[in-house]
Amino acid sequence: MQNLSITFLGHSAFELKTPGGKTLLFDPWYTGNPSFPAGMTPKAADLILVSHGHSDHITDAAAMAKATGATVVGCWEVVTWLGTKGVQHVEPMNKGGTIHAAGLRITMTEAVHSSSFDDNGVVYLGEPAGFVITLENGQVIYYAGDTGLFGDMKLIAELYKPDIAFLPIGDRFTMGPDTAAMAARWLGVKQVVPMHFGTFPMLTGTPDQLEALLAGSGIAVLRLKPGETAQ
């Protein structure tokens, strides 16, 4: 098996290539994203995971699903709405549920946020969520989506024992570096991938702040610029 490959596509969008060779896209927002690296629109995908319905997470989900034939994983309301946009392959789920797709085990977790889309008026798109994904080699990743700190992150640690956490750090709409650092400790992860920062001036949290707050913890901060890949 190959190593997990993580490519940051700006804001909260990532392309992951799993040890078993599957391609996952998280919260694809490329169109209108000021931090999206030009020319890096993914050409293939097996799964697209959508944490919630805000435009900075879902804008390109339908287009990518149709272009790649990927299956979209998300809460019932999100995937049903995407179905009205022409998406053919969906895996609806809800918090606490687990599915097996593309050879991976995917569990939907809590997130503390909101979820809607401005589609000729605000459309309610269920509740926000996170995902815990068990990869082919047993490695476990936790993609938190947009969320504030919540106590059941300790339960996520107990149940799933994630190795890597993708955590928002921008503040104002999500956790800032202080609460993200606390989340990382509660989760017991070895590595944190910061996201949802720097796209707009009002997102003031930075990876520098997160790294300083985690100093001495043994938790590594994977700092990726848009367009960079880590393996």
Secondary structure, DSSP 8 states (H G I E B T S, - for coil): ----EEEE-STT-EEEE-TTS-EEEES---TT-TTS-TT---S--SEEE-----HHHHTTHHHHHHHH--EEEEEHHHHHHHHTTT---EEEE-TT-EEEETTEEEEEEE--S--EEESSSEEE----EEEEEE-TTS-EEEE--S----TTHHHHHHHH--SEEEEE---SSS--HHHHHHHHHHHT-SEEEEES-SSSTT----HHHHHHHTTTSS-EE----TT-EE-
